[in-house]
Amino acid sequence: EGQDSVDKLAMAVRKVYDKIKEIRAVNPKPANTFAQKSLGEKSSITAAPLNEIFGLQGEAKDGMVKFSIGHKAKMHDFEIGNDIGVNTWAAFAGSDDNAMVDGDFAVEEDQLQTALKSLRRNRINIVAIHSHMTHEQPRILFFHYWGRGPAKKLAEAIRDALVASGLSGVSTEAQR
């Protein structure tokens, strides 16, 4: 988490650069893709299994499914939440066996590391960590993510991160 002596932090950064050098020695040119087959031109995600995993009714359109879970906060004494984008969302496209998930998590600062670690354990990629607001209470951080794989496995990974980080709105009954 970036807290230690200067020497230990420098050694950790050195390991990152060494790993990059190791990877580039084997693959000098960066790949254009993550070596997964194309999703195809039309999406055909089946919503029902994902609805069950999340314990929520997703919004289905054109073979894609999107889930949105609001996060309540206050800004200048006004209640804010899902209706203005203070939410965690996950959008699924592709097919049930060859899907992608793309989305944004809204977490309080103390939930961030737990959510990130849960997603990375399930091979979900973290794209960006940022803030959308100032002076909100509690402080809300957002992070974009995406992943590829079977739709149900991706949904379980997102659900697990929601539950692990204490975010409400998802069913815990469907947990493995």
Buried (B, 14 or more C-beta within 10 A) or exposed (E): EEEEEEEEEEEEEEEEEEEEEEEEEEEEEEEEEEEEEEBEEEBBBBBEBBBBBBEBEBEBEEBBBBBBBBBEBEBEEEEBBBEBBBBBBBBBBBBBEBBBBBBBBBBBEEBBEBBBEBBBEBEBEBEEBEEEBEEBEEBBBBBBBBBBBBBBBBBBBBBBBBBBBEBEBBBEEBEE
